[in-house]
Amino acid sequence: MFAGPLGDGAELAPLLPEHAEEMTAHMDRGREYIGRYVSIADRCADVDGTRALLEVFAARAEADTGRIWGIRLDGALVGGVLFRTFDTVMETAEAGCWLEPAAVGRGLVTRATTAIIDWAVEERGIYRVDWYASDRNAASVAVAERLGMTREGLLRAAYLHRGERYDMEVWSVLAPEWRERRRDR
């Protein structure tokens, strides 16, 4: 699976079931911050839950239907990006992210998401990448904007998280748009 440097001491590498303890410790450092909008913080409440999640993604990677990567800064796991869905027949994928508070403001998520979208579009033939974000999650919406995605609409009360319903913004980028924006940078 794709891996590589992100610059400034950061790197992107697959998260595997054997990383369950490390990922649980990472979630413990940022659980409430990450968990405000992202359910992964709750799914990784303990090592067994984290291992189960990473096993699901290992199976998705094997089936070519999803992927999960860790973002490391100076060797420490501080966040991640994923393709929650990845469909090479329909040529679509849904990207997502999370980051612990100590790593915020360094452009890590934008760089990591750029890397996985580049891989998906250029190496795997993905035509459309979706991004869903709570309309209350300004940081996630800002990433979609920085990636040059287009806001397509709002799904009202579409996401139930910690007993509360959230409206979800739908963003996307198409392969020709992605290539054009990458050329212009």
C-alpha positions in Angstrom: 0.0 0.0 0.0 1.1 3.6 -0.7 3.4 5.2 1.9 5.8 8.2 1.8 7.2 11.4 3.3 5.0 14.4 3.8 7.8 16.9 4.6 8.9 18.6 7.8 9.5 15.3 9.7 6.1 13.9 8.8 5.3 10.7 7.0 2.3 8.7 5.8 2.2 4.9 6.3 -0.5 2.2 6.4 -2.0 1.5 9.8 -2.2 -2.3 10.4 -3.7 -4.4 13.2 -0.2 -4.6 14.9 -0.4 -0.9 15.5 -3.5 -1.2 17.7 -1.7 -0.3 21.0 0.1 2.7 19.5 -3.1 3.9 17.8 -5.1 3.5 21.1 -2.5 5.6 22.9 -2.7 8.2 20.2 -6.5 8.3 20.5 -6.2 8.6 24.3 -4.1 11.8 23.8 -6.7 13.3 21.6 -10.0 11.4 22.2 -12.2 14.3 23.1 -10.8 16.6 20.4 -11.0 14.0 17.7 -14.3 12.6 18.9 -16.2 15.9 18.7 -17.1 15.0 15.1 -15.4 11.7 14.2 -16.6 8.3 15.5 -13.2 6.7 15.2 -12.3 8.1 18.6 -15.1 6.1 20.2 -14.4 2.9 18.2 -10.8 3.0 19.4 -11.7 3.2 23.1 -9.4 0.3 24.0 -6.8 -1.9 22.3 -9.4 -4.6 21.3 -11.7 -2.0 19.7 -8.8 -0.4 17.8 -7.5 -3.8 16.7 -11.0 -4.7 15.4 -11.2 -1.4 13.4 -7.7 -2.0 12.0 -8.7 -5.6 11.0 -11.7 -4.2 9.2 -9.5 -1.9 7.2 -6.9 -4.7 6.6 -9.7 -6.7 5.1 -10.9 -3.7 3.0 -7.3 -3.2 1.8 -7.1 -6.8 0.8 -10.5 -6.5 -1.0 -9.5 -3.2 -2.5 -12.5 -1.4 -0.9 -10.9 0.9 1.6 -7.6 2.0 3.2 -6.3 3.6 6.4 -3.0 5.4 6.9 -1.3 6.9 9.9 0.3 10.4 9.9 3.5 10.3 11.9 5.4 13.4 13.0 9.0 12.8 14.1 8.0 9.1 14.4 5.0 9.6 16.7 1.5 8.7 15.4 -0.5 12.0 15.5 -3.4 11.4 13.1 -4.6 9.6 10.0 -6.4 9.7 6.7 -8.5 7.0 5.1 -10.6 6.0 2.3 -13.8 4.8 4.1 -15.0 3.5 0.8 -13.0 2.8 -2.4 -14.7 1.4 -5.5 -12.6 0.8 -8.5 -15.6 -0.3 -10.6 -17.5 3.0 -10.0 -14.2 4.9 -9.8 -15.3 6.6 -6.5 -13.9 6.9 -3.0 -14.7 8.7 0.2 -11.8 10.3 2.0 -11.7 11.2 5.7 -9.2 12.3 8.4 -8.5 12.9 12.1 -5.7 14.6 14.0 -4.8 15.0 17.6 -4.6 18.6 19.0 -0.8 18.8 19.4 -0.4 18.3 15.6 -3.1 20.8 14.5 -2.0 23.8 12.3 0.9 22.2 10.5 -0.9 21.3 7.3 -0.5 17.6 7.9 -4.0 16.6 7.0 -4.0 18.6 3.8 -0.7 17.1 2.8 -1.7 13.6 3.7 -5.0 13.8 1.9 -3.4 15.3 -1.1 -1.0 12.3 -1.2 -3.8 9.7 -1.0 -5.9 11.5 -3.6 -2.9 11.7 -5.9 -2.4 8.0 -5.5 -6.1 7.2 -6.0 -6.5 9.3 -9.1 -3.2 8.7 -10.8 -2.4 5.2 -9.8 -5.8 3.6 -9.2 -8.1 5.4 -11.7 -10.5 6.9 -9.2 -12.6 9.6 -10.9 -14.5 11.1 -7.9 -13.4 11.6 -4.3 -16.0 12.5 -1.8 -15.5 14.3 1.5 -18.3 14.5 4.2 -18.0 16.9 7.1 -20.3 18.1 9.8 -21.3 21.7 9.1 -20.0 22.4 12.6 -16.5 21.1 11.8 -14.8 24.2 10.5 -11.4 22.5 10.3 -12.7 19.6 8.1 -14.6 22.1 5.8 -11.4 24.1 5.5 -9.4 21.0 4.4 -12.0 20.4 1.7 -11.7 24.0 0.6 -7.8 23.8 0.6 -8.0 20.6 -1.5 -10.0 22.5 -4.1 -13.2 20.5 -3.6 -16.6 21.7 -4.6 -19.4 21.9 -2.0 -22.3 20.0 -3.4 -24.9 20.4 -0.7 -26.0 19.6 2.8 -27.5 16.4 4.1 -29.8 17.4 6.9 -29.5 15.4 10.1 -27.6 12.7 8.3 -25.1 11.7 10.9 -25.9 10.4 14.4 -22.9 10.9 16.7 -22.9 10.5 20.5 -26.7 10.8 20.5 -26.8 14.0 18.5 -27.8 14.5 14.8 -25.5 16.5 12.6 -26.0 18.0 9.2 -23.3 16.9 6.8 -21.7 18.9 4.1 -20.9 17.0 0.9 -17.8 18.0 -1.0 -16.1 16.3 -3.9 -13.4 16.6 -6.5 -13.3 15.0 -9.9 -10.1 13.6 -11.5 -9.9 16.3 -14.2 -10.4 19.1 -11.7 -7.8 17.5 -9.4 -5.2 17.2 -12.2 -5.9 20.8 -13.3 -5.5 22.2 -9.7 -2.3 20.1 -9.2 -0.9 21.4 -12.4 -1.6 25.0 -11.4 0.3 24.7 -8.1 
